[in-house]
């Protein structure tokens, strides 16, 4: 039996008559030693005798015995350091969380601490644990301090259940506050921690760091970081969070944090430091850390492809690991819908990704998209390591459980789909599909890349593995294959392109590409990618019955070629005067030239007399929009640009397009799901520069400054739905359909693009009257998107969705959840925000409020005109016959009377007073109004518009 050498060191000193008073013991370990800091008070001529024993907690085996004495000539309060080195312990890691007991006897007492030995470091921009590279697979939002009942969340039992569940999701590092029970559990279970001070440094201000550096250093050692230092699970220290990075204030904080990091490393160099998480970009610490919410507050998941460019994410002269200790976002609430915290960025972000889907569909769509963003953020970071070896860890900041407040056990928290996405995307050996063809025709080739990333928990190479793949629909397999994988070294990557022939006889529907990696009869990894396949039953076979006139001056006449390819009867035209009355003209993609520019007056007259124009994507620099009935602003910035802060609210390109009027003929046979992403037409893969061409829209425009009297917004996108993808503009007897969709480039590649183009042509070719407004025959429940039917868009109409908090049951009187309403009508529980700190409070739509004029910040938060409490908003609808009364239901949520005026069709408005905490129903005679109606509200912004009811009031004979 192998035994360990026990070592004894004796320091001979005179026998002490009295002993120093020890206050605190702080051990800091590496893989070979432990440095023990002992805080004490001593009188003059006192002595301190120490005997240390280190033993394994599992079997009691003694690692080492040491002894030492200290003498103090003068009275002193001090900290002494005793380094016990030359050790050969078993090392702590996530798979072998070996712990030791450190016992130190003084003359009068026995001091005990539990420790673990490990070495965490960085080399060439890569994290190493115990000499082996390690990728950090993290989660940033965790208890405690998230609303779970404190006695429960602070208990070791709860912490252990939670941490074990995190480990089952293949997470190996979490962020937690200072709580010894939680840290003890992480030590025992093998869960790494990144932790420290979140917020500005103590004693710092908005404009300057702490003036007393030595006091701050002491605060970090004793309060902010000291409690974490004995725990082997803690591998990264945080000094501050999201402090200003630029300007004079940024320079002051950067200097302070850089100096502080240097001083703290003299105290504890066994951890790595982030000086300013999120915004510091590694200038004042070891790690190049970033907070980016691509695919939530701004940009899309494709922005992660910028992580391939190592030079973009490094400081000159340094090579640092790159981490995203906050990302993903997508804060879903208790019921799964996005949490619409008032007066924040959240409502605008919700609209960007789940739009105006019916309320009953919002939860499933939100949770699905949340998992989608997490999947792409985490998997792209890992598989792009082959191009940027400094990509070292992701720690998404997102809500992965339904229930928080009031739970009685961890089992009641109920994981969301995003939790199970972690389990897949954080597999130690990852199979990840690179698929830019999410929608494809039967009979075409599907080109994908299978990526393998080997982050095996036991640091083993991957040998003798095979990849098995198949395409399924339901439980039926239609295609399958098998690939032998080469050896993939630990921390290495491998990729294998696949070209799959899709059978021509497959029927239209949703399919799944599934893959599994097998070794010696054991499945070690799996993943899948969704695919929509359009069969022979997909395309619209109905003939238009009209010749489509096409003005196409583009190179190769791309639009005309596309329409002919799709089987339409096309006739080129060069002179607008030659167009027959009531015909349909397609202005081809990128076809605006000097010739058509000289015919804008004829074009306007053609439309006024009943002509229909489909205007496809044009070059904004060349396009003359003077012939349009309203002015539009073409957007310039791309979602793919990683610049922070985002330069604008809306982007020219986008995904997850919102069908504002999903029942409209142009969307016949199509659902919102089909407008998430389209298939790439450039044969792109990640080894190439640039980005795949998968956005459905590439030339969107801004309509928010336009009066919607002559405009129907059919599809929009981006934050707060501030960008328009498709609208119909009415002029005289005709109309213009202005499209920002990337239709022609996707011709023959994406079946949804082709069907949308077909629907547009059929719609514009029909002789039936086109209605600019939504026909309402019953009522509108405001804030219920299905009931609203695309009648309003807040930026254009001024009617902003009102949201209210649902307070956790039984806590309605808790001061932290007390309902408050500010001067603009925003309702909130206790304080603004809370989408991450109070996940048990769900904010939901409840009516709309007249808020114009307002804008949005570059970050996406609403900016209200503060010079007046008066706001306004309006909407247009088409009236049914036999409706002569409109009932408007308004609510006053505050403790004082408020005033609001209501007008119809720009008639003089009548002012009403709504009593405190009351609803008011206003009955308006609309018997004199035919066909269409504009309803306007102007007054106190706190007014909530709840319902508009159209009815028939019988007249007495």
BELPEDA-V757221 format. One record per residue. PSI is psi as a letter, one per 40 degrees, with the letter a starting at -180 (NA if undefined). Layout:
BEGIN
psi
PSI
PSI
END
This chain:
BEGIN
psi
h
h
i
i
h
h
i
h
h
h
h
h
i
i
h
h
d
i
i
i
h
h
d
i
h
h
h
h
i
a
e
e
i
h
h
h
h
h
h
i
h
i
i
h
e
i
i
h
h
h
h
h
h
h
i
h
d
d
e
e
h
h
d
i
h
i
i
i
i
i
i
h
d
i
h
i
h
i
h
i
h
h
h
h
a
f
i
g
i
h
i
h
i
d
e
g
g
h
i
i
h
h
h
h
h
a
d
e
i
h
h
h
i
h
i
i
h
i
h
h
i
i
h
f
e
h
i
h
h
f
e
i
i
h
h
h
g
i
h
d
h
i
i
a
f
e
e
i
h
d
d
d
d
e
i
d
d
d
d
d
d
d
d
d
d
d
d
d
e
f
h
e
h
i
h
i
a
h
h
d
d
d
d
d
d
d
d
d
e
f
h
i
h
h
i
b
h
h
a
i
i
h
e
i
i
d
e
i
i
h
d
g
d
d
d
d
d
d
d
d
d
d
d
d
d
d
d
d
d
e
h
d
d
h
e
h
i
h
d
i
h
f
i
h
e
i
a
d
d
d
d
d
d
d
d
d
d
d
d
d
d
d
d
d
d
d
d
h
e
e
i
i
h
h
d
g
i
d
e
d
f
e
d
f
a
d
h
g
i
i
h
h
f
h
e
c
d
i
a
i
d
d
d
d
e
e
e
d
g
d
d
d
f
i
i
h
e
i
h
i
i
h
i
g
e
h
a
c
b
g
g
i
a
d
e
e
i
i
h
f
h
i
f
a
e
d
d
d
d
d
d
d
d
e
b
f
i
i
d
e
e
d
d
d
d
d
d
d
d
d
d
d
d
d
d
d
d
d
d
d
d
d
e
e
d
e
d
g
e
e
h
e
i
h
g
i
g
i
h
e
i
d
h
c
h
e
i
e
i
d
d
e
d
g
i
i
d
d
d
d
d
d
d
d
e
e
h
d
h
h
h
h
h
h
h
e
g
e
h
i
i
h
e
i
h
h
h
i
h
h
h
h
h
g
f
h
d
e
f
i
i
h
i
f
i
i
h
h
i
i
h
i
h
b
e
h
h
d
i
i
i
h
h
h
i
i
h
h
i
h
e
i
i
i
i
h
i
h
h
h
h
h
i
d
e
i
i
h
i
h
i
h
h
i
i
i
h
i
h
f
e
h
h
e
i
i
i
i
h
i
h
h
h
h
a
e
e
d
i
h
e
h
i
d
e
i
h
h
h
h
h
h
e
i
h
e
g
d
d
d
d
d
d
d
d
e
e
i
h
h
h
i
i
e
h
d
d
e
h
i
i
f
a
h
h
h
h
i
h
f
e
h
a
d
d
d
d
e
f
d
d
d
d
d
d
d
d
d
e
e
i
h
h
h
h
a
h
i
h
d
d
d
h
h
e
d
e
i
e
i
h
i
h
h
i
d
i
i
d
e
h
e
i
h
i
h
e
i
d
i
i
d
i
i
a
f
h
h
g
d
g
e
e
i
d
e
e
h
e
i
i
d
d
e
e
c
i
i
i
i
e
e
f
i
i
e
e
i
i
a
i
i
g
e
h
d
h
e
g
i
i
h
e
e
e
i
h
e
d
f
h
h
h
d
h
i
a
a
h
f
f
e
i
h
d
h
i
h
h
h
h
b
e
a
i
h
h
h
h
e
i
g
d
d
d
e
h
e
d
h
d
d
d
d
d
d
d
d
d
d
d
d
d
e
e
i
e
i
h
h
h
d
i
h
h
h
e
c
i
h
h
h
e
h
d
d
d
d
f
e
d
i
h
d
d
d
e
e
h
h
h
h
i
i
h
h
h
h
h
e
e
d
e
h
d
e
e
h
h
i
h
a
e
e
e
h
h
i
h
d
i
i
a
e
d
d
d
g
e
e
h
h
h
i
i
g
a
i
i
h
e
i
i
i
a
i
i
d
e
e
i
h
h
h
h
e
e
i
e
h
i
i
i
i
i
i
i
h
h
i
i
e
h
e
h
h
h
h
h
i
i
h
e
i
f
i
i
i
i
i
i
h
i
h
f
e
i
h
i
h
h
i
h
h
i
h
f
i
i
h
h
h
h
h
h
f
d
e
h
i
c
i
h
h
h
i
h
h
a
h
e
e
h
h
h
d
i
h
h
h
i
h
h
h
i
h
NA
END
